[in-house]
Amino acid sequence: MPGHDLILAGIDDLENGRRTPESLLVSIGAERLRAAGLDVPAAPPTDGYPEHALYELLASDEPESAHGRYNALLRRLVSFERALEHARAG
């Protein structure tokens, strides 16, 4: 499935308490991923918005490319969610 590498890494990072772009991405999609049948661990506390935390983390690393990288990660998350839901429904 498209993006599975990011999702698996994010789940592993959440299980191990790591705050990474992947773990924040999974936190953003946690509700939809759980509804599709994945076991997603609870996210570490953020300001309540993992979207903001992800953008801030990306911007702290490379501010000039943060917006594009953020949008690319969200597209991959949505693509994975759709593929997973389609596979579960079929």
C-alpha distances in whole Angstrom, upper triangle without the diagonal:
4,6,6,9,11,10,11,14,15,16,17,19,20,21,24,25,24,24,21,19,16,18,19,16,15,19,18,16,17,19,16,13,16,17,14,15,14,17,17,20,23,23,26,29,28,31,29,26,23,23,26,26,23,24,28,26,24,28,30,28,28,30,30,26,25,24,22,20,20,19,16,15,15,13,10,11,12,9,6,9,10,7,8,11,11,9,12,15,14
4,6,8,9,10,12,13,14,16,18,19,20,22,24,25,23,22,19,17,14,17,18,14,14,18,17,15,17,19,16,14,17,18,15,17,15,18,18,21,23,23,25,28,27,29,27,25,22,21,24,23,20,22,25,23,21,25,27,25,25,26,26,22,21,21,18,16,17,15,12,11,12,10,7,9,10,6,5,9,10,8,9,12,12,12,15,17,17
4,5,5,6,9,10,11,13,15,15,17,19,20,21,19,19,16,13,10,13,14,11,11,15,14,12,15,17,15,13,16,18,15,16,14,16,16,18,20,19,22,24,24,26,24,22,18,18,21,20,17,18,21,20,18,22,23,22,22,23,24,20,19,19,17,14,14,14,11,9,10,9,5,6,9,7,5,9,11,10,10,14,15,14,16,19,19
4,5,5,6,8,10,10,12,14,15,16,18,20,18,18,16,14,11,13,15,12,11,15,15,13,14,17,15,12,15,16,14,14,12,14,13,16,19,18,21,24,24,26,25,23,19,19,22,21,18,21,23,21,20,24,25,23,24,26,26,23,22,22,20,17,17,17,14,12,13,13,9,9,11,10,7,10,12,10,10,13,14,13,15,18,18
4,6,5,6,8,10,11,12,14,15,17,18,16,16,14,12,9,12,14,12,11,15,16,15,16,19,17,14,17,19,17,17,14,15,15,17,19,18,21,24,23,26,25,23,19,19,22,21,17,20,22,19,18,22,23,21,22,24,25,21,20,21,19,16,16,17,14,12,14,14,10,10,14,12,10,13,15,14,13,17,18,17,19,22,22
4,6,5,6,9,10,10,12,14,15,16,14,13,11,9,6,9,10,8,8,12,13,12,13,16,15,13,16,18,17,17,14,15,13,15,17,16,18,20,20,22,22,19,16,16,18,17,14,16,18,16,15,19,20,18,19,21,22,19,17,18,17,13,13,14,12,9,11,12,8,8,12,12,9,12,15,14,14,17,19,18,19,22,23
4,5,5,6,9,10,10,12,14,15,14,14,12,10,7,8,10,8,6,10,11,9,10,13,12,9,12,15,13,13,10,11,10,12,14,13,16,19,19,22,20,18,15,15,18,17,14,17,20,17,17,21,22,21,22,24,25,21,19,20,19,16,15,16,14,10,11,12,9,8,11,11,8,10,13,13,11,14,17,16,17,20,21
4,5,5,6,9,10,11,12,14,13,14,12,12,8,9,12,11,9,12,14,13,12,16,15,12,13,16,15,14,10,11,10,12,14,14,17,20,21,24,23,21,17,19,21,19,17,20,22,19,19,23,24,22,24,26,27,24,22,23,22,19,18,19,17,14,15,16,13,11,15,14,11,13,16,15,13,16,18,17,17,21,22
4,6,5,6,9,10,11,12,10,11,9,10,6,7,11,10,9,12,14,14,14,17,17,14,16,19,18,17,13,13,12,12,15,14,15,19,19,22,22,20,16,17,20,17,15,18,19,16,17,20,20,19,21,23,25,22,20,21,21,17,17,18,16,13,15,17,13,12,16,16,13,15,18,18,16,19,22,20,21,24,26
4,5,5,6,9,10,10,9,9,7,8,4,4,7,7,6,8,11,11,10,14,15,12,14,17,16,16,12,12,9,10,11,10,12,15,15,19,18,16,13,14,17,14,12,16,17,14,15,19,19,18,20,22,24,21,18,20,19,16,15,17,15,12,13,15,13,11,14,15,13,14,17,17,16,18,21,20,21,24,25
4,5,5,6,9,10,10,11,10,11,8,6,10,10,7,9,12,11,10,13,14,11,12,15,15,13,10,8,6,7,10,9,12,15,16,20,19,18,14,16,19,17,15,19,20,18,19,22,22,22,24,25,27,25,22,23,23,20,18,20,19,15,16,18,15,13,16,17,14,14,18,17,15,18,21,19,19,22,24
4,5,5,6,9,8,11,10,12,9,8,12,12,10,12,15,15,13,17,18,14,15,19,18,16,13,11,9,9,12,11,13,17,18,21,21,20,17,19,21,18,17,20,21,18,19,23,22,21,24,26,28,25,23,25,25,21,20,22,21,17,18,20,18,16,19,20,17,17,21,20,18,21,24,22,22,25,27
4,5,5,6,5,7,7,9,7,6,9,11,9,11,14,14,13,17,18,16,16,20,20,19,15,13,11,10,11,10,10,14,15,19,18,18,14,17,18,15,14,17,18,15,16,20,19,18,21,23,25,23,21,23,23,19,18,21,20,16,17,20,18,16,19,20,18,19,22,22,20,23,26,25,24,28,30
4,5,5,6,7,9,11,9,5,8,10,8,8,12,13,11,14,16,14,14,18,18,17,13,11,8,6,7,6,8,11,13,16,16,16,13,15,17,14,14,17,18,16,17,21,20,20,23,24,27,25,22,23,24,20,19,21,21,17,18,20,18,16,19,21,18,18,22,22,20,22,25,24,23,27,29
4,6,8,10,12,14,12,9,12,14,11,12,15,15,13,16,18,15,15,19,19,17,13,11,9,6,8,9,10,14,16,19,19,19,16,19,21,18,17,21,22,19,21,24,24,23,26,28,30,28,25,27,27,24,22,25,24,20,21,23,21,18,22,23,20,20,24,23,21,23,26,25,24,27,29
4,6,9,11,14,12,10,13,15,13,14,17,18,16,19,21,19,18,22,22,21,17,14,12,10,11,10,10,14,16,20,20,20,17,20,21,18,18,21,21,18,20,23,22,22,25,27,30,27,25,27,27,24,23,25,25,21,22,25,22,20,24,25,22,23,26,26,24,26,29,28,27,31,32
4,7,9,13,12,9,11,14,13,12,16,17,15,19,21,19,19,22,23,22,18,15,13,10,10,8,7,10,12,16,17,17,14,18,18,15,15,19,18,16,18,21,20,20,23,25,28,26,23,25,26,23,21,24,24,20,21,24,22,20,23,25,23,23,27,27,25,27,30,29,28,32,34
4,6,10,9,7,9,12,12,12,15,17,16,19,21,19,20,23,24,23,19,17,14,12,12,10,8,12,12,16,17,17,14,16,17,13,13,16,16,13,15,18,16,16,19,21,24,22,20,22,23,20,18,22,21,18,19,22,20,19,22,24,21,22,26,26,24,27,30,29,29,32,34
4,7,8,6,7,10,11,10,13,15,15,18,20,18,20,23,23,23,20,18,15,13,12,9,8,10,10,13,14,14,10,13,13,9,9,12,12,9,12,14,13,14,17,18,21,19,17,19,20,17,15,19,19,15,17,20,19,17,20,22,21,21,25,25,24,26,29,29,29,32,34
4,5,5,6,8,10,10,12,14,15,18,20,18,20,23,23,23,19,18,15,14,14,11,11,13,12,15,16,14,11,12,13,10,8,11,11,8,9,13,12,12,14,16,19,17,14,16,17,14,13,16,15,12,14,17,16,15,18,20,18,19,23,23,22,25,27,27,28,30,32
4,6,5,6,9,10,11,13,14,17,18,17,19,22,21,22,19,19,15,15,15,12,13,15,13,15,16,13,10,10,11,9,6,9,10,7,7,11,12,11,13,14,16,14,11,13,14,10,9,12,12,9,11,14,12,12,15,17,16,17,20,21,21,23,25,25,26,29,30
4,5,5,6,9,10,11,12,15,16,14,16,19,18,19,15,15,12,13,14,12,13,15,15,17,17,15,11,12,14,12,9,12,13,11,11,15,15,14,16,18,20,17,14,16,16,12,11,13,12,9,11,13,11,10,14,15,13,14,18,18,17,20,22,22,23,26,27
4,5,5,6,9,10,10,14,15,13,14,18,18,18,14,13,10,10,10,8,9,12,12,15,14,13,9,11,13,11,9,13,14,11,13,16,16,16,18,20,22,19,17,18,18,15,13,16,15,12,13,15,14,12,15,17,15,15,19,19,18,20,23,23,23,26,28
4,5,5,6,9,9,13,14,13,15,18,18,19,16,15,12,12,11,8,9,11,9,12,12,10,6,7,9,7,6,9,11,9,11,14,14,15,17,18,20,18,14,15,16,13,11,13,14,10,11,14,13,11,14,16,15,15,19,20,19,21,23,24,24,26,29
4,5,5,7,8,12,12,11,14,16,16,17,14,15,12,13,13,10,12,14,13,15,14,11,8,8,11,10,7,10,13,11,11,15,16,16,17,18,20,17,14,14,15,12,9,11,11,7,7,11,10,7,10,13,12,12,15,16,16,17,20,21,21,23,26
4,5,5,6,9,10,8,10,13,13,14,11,11,8,9,10,9,12,14,13,16,14,12,9,10,13,12,10,14,16,14,15,18,19,19,21,22,23,21,18,18,18,15,13,14,14,10,10,13,11,8,11,13,11,10,14,15,14,15,18,19,18,21,23
4,5,5,8,10,9,11,13,14,15,12,12,8,9,8,6,9,10,10,12,11,9,6,9,11,10,10,13,15,14,15,18,19,20,21,22,24,22,18,18,19,17,14,15,16,12,11,15,14,11,13,16,14,13,16,18,16,17,21,21,21,23,26
4,6,8,9,9,11,13,14,16,14,14,11,12,11,9,12,13,11,13,10,8,6,6,10,10,9,12,14,14,15,17,19,20,21,21,22,20,17,16,17,15,12,13,14,11,9,12,12,9,10,14,13,11,15,17,16,16,20,21,20,22,25
4,6,6,6,9,10,11,12,11,12,9,12,12,11,14,15,15,16,14,12,10,10,14,14,12,15,17,17,17,20,22,22,23,24,25,22,19,18,19,17,14,14,14,11,9,11,11,7,8,11,10,8,11,13,12,13,16,17,17,18,21
4,6,5,6,8,10,11,9,9,6,8,8,9,12,14,14,16,13,12,10,12,15,15,14,17,19,19,20,22,24,24,26,26,28,25,22,22,22,20,17,17,18,14,13,15,14,10,12,14,12,10,13,15,13,13,17,18,16,19,22
4,6,5,6,9,10,10,10,9,11,10,11,15,16,16,17,14,13,12,14,17,17,17,19,22,22,22,25,27,27,29,29,30,28,24,24,24,22,19,19,20,17,15,17,16,12,12,15,14,11,13,16,13,13,16,17,16,17,21
4,5,5,6,9,9,11,10,13,13,14,18,19,19,20,17,16,14,15,18,19,18,20,23,23,23,26,28,28,29,29,30,27,24,23,23,22,19,18,18,16,13,14,14,10,10,12,11,7,10,12,10,9,13,14,13,14,17
4,5,5,7,6,8,7,11,12,13,17,19,19,21,18,17,15,16,19,19,18,20,23,22,22,26,27,27,28,29,30,27,24,24,23,21,19,19,18,15,13,15,13,10,10,12,9,7,10,11,8,9,12,13,11,14,17
4,5,5,5,6,6,9,11,13,17,18,19,21,18,18,16,18,21,21,20,23,25,24,25,28,29,30,31,32,33,30,27,27,27,25,22,22,22,19,17,18,17,13,14,15,13,10,13,14,11,11,14,14,12,14,17
4,5,7,9,10,13,14,16,20,21,22,24,20,20,18,19,23,23,22,25,27,27,27,30,32,32,33,34,35,32,29,28,28,26,23,23,23,20,18,19,18,14,14,15,13,10,12,13,10,9,12,13,10,12,15
4,6,9,11,14,16,18,21,23,24,26,23,21,20,20,24,24,23,25,28,27,27,30,32,32,33,34,35,31,29,28,27,25,23,22,22,19,17,18,16,13,12,13,11,8,9,10,7,6,9,9,7,9,12
4,7,9,12,15,17,21,23,24,26,23,23,21,22,26,25,24,27,29,28,28,32,33,33,34,35,36,33,30,30,29,27,25,25,24,21,20,20,18,15,15,16,13,11,13,13,9,9,12,11,8,11,14
4,6,9,12,14,18,20,22,24,22,21,19,20,24,22,21,24,26,25,26,29,30,30,31,32,34,31,28,28,27,25,23,23,22,19,18,19,17,14,15,15,12,10,13,13,9,11,14,12,11,14,16
4,6,10,12,16,18,20,23,21,20,18,20,23,22,21,24,26,25,26,29,30,29,31,32,34,31,29,29,29,26,24,25,24,20,20,21,19,16,17,18,15,14,17,17,13,14,17,16,14,18,20
4,7,9,12,15,16,19,17,17,15,17,20,18,17,21,22,21,22,26,26,26,28,29,31,28,25,26,26,23,21,22,21,18,17,19,17,14,16,17,14,13,17,17,14,15,19,18,16,19,22
4,6,9,12,15,18,16,16,14,17,19,17,17,21,22,20,22,25,25,26,28,29,31,29,26,27,27,24,22,23,23,19,19,22,20,16,19,21,18,17,20,21,18,19,22,22,20,23,26
4,7,9,12,15,13,14,12,15,17,15,16,20,20,19,21,24,24,25,27,28,31,29,25,26,27,24,22,23,24,20,19,22,21,17,20,22,19,18,22,23,20,21,24,24,22,25,28
4,6,8,12,10,11,9,12,14,12,13,16,17,15,18,20,20,21,24,24,27,25,22,23,24,21,19,21,21,18,17,20,19,16,19,21,19,18,22,23,21,22,25,25,24,27,30
4,6,10,10,11,10,13,14,11,13,16,16,14,17,20,19,20,23,24,27,25,22,23,25,22,20,22,23,19,19,23,22,19,22,24,22,21,25,26,24,26,29,29,28,31,33
4,7,7,9,9,13,12,10,13,16,15,14,18,19,19,21,23,23,27,25,22,23,25,23,20,22,24,21,20,24,23,21,23,26,24,23,27,28,26,27,31,31,30,32,35
4,5,6,6,10,9,7,10,12,11,12,15,16,16,18,21,20,23,22,19,20,22,20,17,20,22,19,18,22,22,19,21,25,24,23,26,28,26,27,31,31,30,33,36
4,6,7,10,8,8,11,12,11,13,16,16,16,19,21,20,23,23,19,19,22,21,18,20,22,20,19,23,23,21,22,26,25,24,27,30,28,29,32,33,32,34,37
4,6,9,9,9,12,13,13,15,17,18,19,21,23,22,25,24,20,20,23,21,18,20,22,19,18,21,22,19,20,24,23,22,25,27,26,26,29,31,29,31,34
4,5,5,7,9,10,11,13,15,16,17,19,20,19,22,21,17,16,19,18,14,16,18,16,14,18,19,16,17,21,21,19,22,25,24,24,27,29,28,29,32
4,5,5,6,9,10,10,12,14,15,17,18,18,20,19,15,15,17,15,12,14,16,13,12,16,16,13,15,19,18,17,20,22,21,22,25,26,26,28,31
4,5,5,6,9,10,11,12,14,16,17,16,18,16,12,12,14,13,9,11,13,11,9,13,14,12,14,17,17,16,19,22,21,22,25,26,26,28,30
4,5,5,6,9,10,10,12,14,15,14,16,15,12,12,14,13,10,12,15,13,12,16,17,16,17,20,21,20,23,25,25,26,29,30,30,32,34
4,6,5,6,9,10,10,13,14,14,17,16,12,13,15,14,11,14,16,13,13,17,18,16,18,21,21,21,24,26,25,26,29,30,30,32,35
4,5,5,6,9,10,11,12,12,15,13,9,10,12,10,7,11,12,10,10,14,14,13,15,18,18,18,21,23,23,24,27,28,28,30,32
4,5,5,6,9,10,10,9,12,10,7,7,10,9,6,9,12,10,11,14,15,15,17,19,20,20,23,25,25,26,28,30,30,32,34
4,5,5,6,9,10,9,12,12,8,10,13,12,10,13,15,14,14,18,19,18,20,23,23,23,26,28,28,29,32,33,33,35,38
4,5,5,7,9,9,13,12,9,11,13,11,10,14,15,13,14,18,18,17,20,22,22,23,26,27,27,29,31,32,32,35,37
4,5,5,6,7,10,8,5,8,10,8,7,11,12,11,13,15,16,16,19,20,21,22,24,26,26,28,30,31,32,34,36
4,5,5,4,7,8,5,8,10,9,9,13,14,14,15,18,19,19,21,23,24,25,27,29,29,31,33,34,35,37,39
4,6,6,10,10,8,12,14,12,12,16,17,16,18,21,21,21,24,26,26,27,30,31,31,33,35,36,37,39,41
4,6,9,9,8,12,13,11,12,16,16,15,18,20,20,21,23,25,25,27,29,30,30,33,35,35,36,39,40
4,6,6,6,10,11,9,11,14,15,15,17,19,20,21,23,24,25,27,29,30,31,33,35,35,37,39,40
4,6,5,8,10,10,11,14,15,15,17,19,20,21,23,25,26,27,29,31,32,34,35,36,38,40,41
4,6,8,9,10,11,13,14,16,18,19,20,22,24,25,26,28,30,31,32,34,35,37,38,40,41
4,6,6,6,8,10,11,12,14,16,17,18,20,21,23,24,26,27,29,30,32,33,35,36,38
4,6,5,6,9,10,10,12,14,15,16,18,20,21,22,24,26,27,28,30,31,33,35,36
4,6,5,6,9,10,11,12,14,16,17,18,20,21,23,24,26,27,29,30,32,33,35
4,5,5,6,9,10,11,12,14,15,16,18,20,21,23,24,26,27,29,30,32,33
4,5,5,6,9,10,11,12,14,15,17,18,20,21,23,24,26,27,29,30,32
4,5,5,6,9,10,11,13,14,16,17,19,20,21,23,24,26,27,29,30
4,5,5,6,9,10,11,12,14,15,17,18,20,21,22,24,26,27,29
4,5,5,6,9,10,11,12,14,15,17,18,20,21,23,24,26,27
4,5,5,6,9,10,11,12,14,15,16,18,20,21,23,24,26
4,5,5,6,9,10,10,12,14,15,16,18,20,21,22,24
4,5,5,6,9,10,11,12,14,15,16,18,20,21,22
4,5,5,6,9,10,11,12,14,15,16,18,20,21
4,5,5,6,9,10,11,12,14,15,16,18,20
4,5,5,6,9,10,10,12,14,15,16,18
4,5,5,6,9,10,11,12,14,15,16
4,5,5,6,9,10,10,12,14,15
4,6,5,6,8,10,11,12,14
4,5,5,6,9,10,11,12
4,6,5,6,9,10,10
4,5,5,6,9,10
4,5,5,6,9
4,5,5,6
4,5,5
4,6
4
